[in-house]
Amino acid sequence: MKQQLNTYRLSNGLVLLGEHMPWLRSAAFTFLVPSGTCYAPPELCGLASLASEMSQRGCGPYDSRQFLEELDFLGVERTSSITTHHTSFSCAMPSSAFERTLELYSHMVRRPHLPEDQLEDARQLGFQDLRALEDEPSHRCFNELKRFRFPQPFGRTAQGTLEGLQSIQIDDVREFCANNLHASDSILAVAGNFKWSEVCEAVERALGDWNGPATKTLPKLEPLSGGRHTDHASNQTHLALAYDCVPYESPDYYKTRALVGILSDGMSSRLFTEVREKRGLVYSVFATCFSLAGKGSVLCYAGTTTNRAEETLHVLLETIHSLGSGVSEDELARLKVRIKSALVMEQESSAARSHQIAVDWFHLGRVPTRAEVLSEIDSLTCEGLLDHFNAHRPNNFALVTVGSQPLELPGGIVDA
């Protein structure tokens, strides 16, 4: 069946996207609202997450309990998350429940109650998320890397800071929601079994007259290099390493994605084989692509023991640079199968597809078709990947460690 993406832009700036998947009995939407961490005042880190939590504690004609019971009665599976740019609300449901679920979420973004008597409860949840990082040093390590590598306002994390959470008052939450929960630059991506005309009519009814101020203009991002250590009493050391690559928006993105996949996709990848299996240096190691504000980075993680941390860092860097010796046909063939398999699995999940549509539109202003993506993957060659690596050699390294002993990048590696 031919893939078709439907687009509809409301007069208030909201972009509605839809991909019909008639073989499913479900529908899903991903709702990106421009109320991410970068839009909070610098002294109130954590405000975006707290505002998201508060907005789900009653809205429109429903109190908090009624709102959640309505969603449960409809059989809605839902999540919310905070990124640098957005608050993301994701819902999957039987197709018949789509319009009613959309109505409930329209109340949430347009008419949240933000009850003052529940602010402290929401704040305590924020404190718990912060404390949980102490038990998840790998997550803490990546949070510290984000704070270090990306200057304000981009380096803020969803959990915020203890000082920021303690400073937030109910008027701050209300002002943040009033200024950032608006249709301009919002994206609503729908996937699954639906009638497009009915979706457009439902969205117009629920959100057509939703307005608000324009999204703020952000400064240009210039990722930083160097190193930072966070002391943590432990026999383990956690390393988070970043270096420059082309961003998601680049026509060469799939080449970067392929190189990172050869490094880290699966148990036959180079990092798993060289760092864990052959040398037994780590219990966890991986790499991933990350794009922010038009800048791309490869983010790597390794968890090891303190006495083997320095060796782990050197082997990690050696394995990254081993891509400069070329990629084998077997490595490339395995990677292509894994990527194509992921595309197939995406077609079995309306939730996964709606999320991908929203992300593509935000970064690219369009949604590549599966045929286009498959063509990009099929066109990858060992020679082309080597040329791409040599044209975009890893540089501008940033290293963050969490543990009892700091580590330093090898001399000259920052500008290598």
Sequence and secondary structure as in RCSB ss.txt:
>XXXX:A:sequence
MKQQLNTYRLSNGLVLLGEHMPWLRSAAFTFLVPSGTCYAPPELCGLASLASEMSQRGCGPYDSRQFLEELDFLG
VERTSSITTHHTSFSCAMPSSAFERTLELYSHMVRRPHLPEDQLEDARQLGFQDLRALEDEPSHRCFNELKRFRF
PQPFGRTAQGTLEGLQSIQIDDVREFCANNLHASDSILAVAGNFKWSEVCEAVERALGDWNGPATKTLPKLEPLS
GGRHTDHASNQTHLALAYDCVPYESPDYYKTRALVGILSDGMSSRLFTEVREKRGLVYSVFATCFSLAGKGSVLC
YAGTTTNRAEETLHVLLETIHSLGSGVSEDELARLKVRIKSALVMEQESSAARSHQIAVDWFHLGRVPTRAEVLS
EIDSLTCEGLLDHFNAHRPNNFALVTVGSQPLELPGGIVDA
>XXXX:A:secstr
    EEEEE TTS EEEEEE TT SEEEEEEEES  GGGS GGGTTHHHHHHHHHTS BTTB HHHHHHHHHHHT
 EEEEEE SS EEEEEEEEGGGHHHHHHHHHHHHHSB   GGGHHHHHHHHHHHHHHHHH HHHHHHHHHHHHHS
 TTTT  TT  HHHHHH  HHHHHHHHHHHSSSTT EEEEEES  HHHHHHHHHHHHTT                
EEEEEE  SSEEEEEEEEEE  TTSTTHHHHHHHHHHHHSSTTSHIIIIIIIIT  EEEEEEEEEEETTEEEEEE
EEEEEGGGHHHHHHHHHHHHHGGGG   HHHHHHHHHHHHHHHHHHTT HHHHHHHHHHHHHHHSS   HHHHHH
HHHT  HHHHHHHHHHT   S EEEEEESS     TTGGG 
